Amino acid sequence: QVQLVESGGGMVQPGGSLRLSCAASGGAFNINPMGWYRQTPGKQRELVAVITTRGEANYADSVKGRFTISRGDAKNTVYLQMNNLKPEDAADYYCYARVRNFAKDFWGQGTQVIVSS
């Protein structure tokens, strides 16, 4: 079974930075796209950023210029560099992967990001 394991969440002050990582295992070798969504209580999960195997990235308008998504060389990992974090960025961040060799979408369990002074 495919698993997505996230790491890198935590607490940071406004203006600070965090880097999220996500690694896919369990036979997932054709993943396209891969990315991050976030969710706060009472709201729908929303796109943060996704990236294809060719490096084409799509960002939410609210994070453009502050967040950068990238993939590892093995293409089964994805990273999200978050700079100049704002209180409104606080959320649970979920790794997402469309695993084409299984023809299914998978989600990680989420990692919490807290932005507070």
C-alpha positions in Angstrom: 0.0 0.0 0.0 1.3 3.4 -0.9 2.2 5.6 2.1 3.0 9.3 2.1 5.1 10.3 5.1 5.4 14.0 5.9 7.8 15.9 8.1 8.9 19.4 8.8 5.9 21.0 10.4 6.1 23.0 13.6 5.8 26.4 15.2 7.4 29.5 13.8 7.1 33.2 14.3 5.6 35.4 11.6 8.2 36.1 9.0 9.9 32.8 9.7 10.5 29.8 7.5 9.8 26.1 7.5 10.5 23.3 5.0 8.1 20.4 4.6 9.1 17.1 3.2 7.0 14.2 1.9 8.2 10.8 0.8 6.1 8.2 -1.0 6.7 4.5 -0.5 4.9 1.2 -1.2 5.6 0.8 -4.9 4.7 4.3 -6.0 7.0 5.0 -8.9 4.9 7.0 -11.3 3.7 10.0 -9.4 2.4 12.9 -11.3 1.6 15.4 -9.9 2.7 15.6 -6.3 2.1 18.4 -4.0 0.6 20.0 -0.9 -2.8 21.1 0.3 -3.8 22.7 3.6 -6.8 22.8 5.8 -8.0 24.7 8.8 -10.9 23.8 11.1 -14.3 24.4 9.5 -12.8 25.1 6.0 -12.3 23.0 2.9 -8.9 21.6 2.1 -7.2 23.9 -0.4 -4.4 23.7 -2.9 -1.1 25.2 -1.8 1.2 24.0 -4.6 1.6 21.0 -6.9 4.4 20.1 -9.2 4.7 17.7 -12.2 7.6 15.3 -13.0 8.7 17.9 -15.5 9.0 20.5 -12.8 5.9 22.5 -13.8 4.5 24.1 -10.6 1.2 25.6 -9.8 0.7 27.7 -6.6 -2.2 29.2 -4.8 -2.2 33.0 -5.3 -1.8 33.5 -1.5 1.6 31.8 -1.4 3.2 32.9 -4.7 6.5 34.5 -4.1 6.8 33.0 -0.6 6.6 29.3 -1.1 8.6 27.1 -3.4 7.8 23.5 -4.3 10.3 21.0 -5.6 10.8 17.3 -6.1 13.7 15.1 -5.3 15.7 13.4 -7.9 14.0 10.1 -7.4 10.6 11.8 -8.1 8.9 10.1 -5.1 9.7 13.0 -2.8 8.3 16.5 -2.7 9.4 19.5 -0.6 7.7 22.8 0.2 10.0 25.7 1.3 7.8 28.2 3.1 9.3 31.6 3.7 7.9 34.8 5.2 5.2 32.8 6.9 2.1 34.6 8.0 -0.5 33.8 10.7 -3.0 32.9 7.9 -0.6 30.2 6.7 -1.2 28.2 9.9 -3.0 25.0 9.0 -2.6 21.3 8.7 -0.6 20.6 5.6 -1.3 17.4 3.6 1.0 15.8 1.1 -0.8 14.7 -2.1 0.2 12.3 -4.8 -1.5 11.1 -7.9 0.1 7.6 -8.3 -0.5 6.6 -11.9 0.7 3.1 -11.6 -2.1 2.5 -9.1 -4.5 4.9 -10.8 -5.3 6.5 -7.5 -4.8 9.6 -5.4 -3.1 9.3 -2.0 -2.9 11.6 1.0 -0.5 11.9 3.9 -1.7 12.1 7.4 -0.9 15.8 7.7 1.7 17.9 9.5 0.7 21.0 11.5 2.1 24.4 10.9 1.6 27.0 13.5 2.6 30.6 12.9 2.4 32.7 16.0 4.4 35.3 17.9 
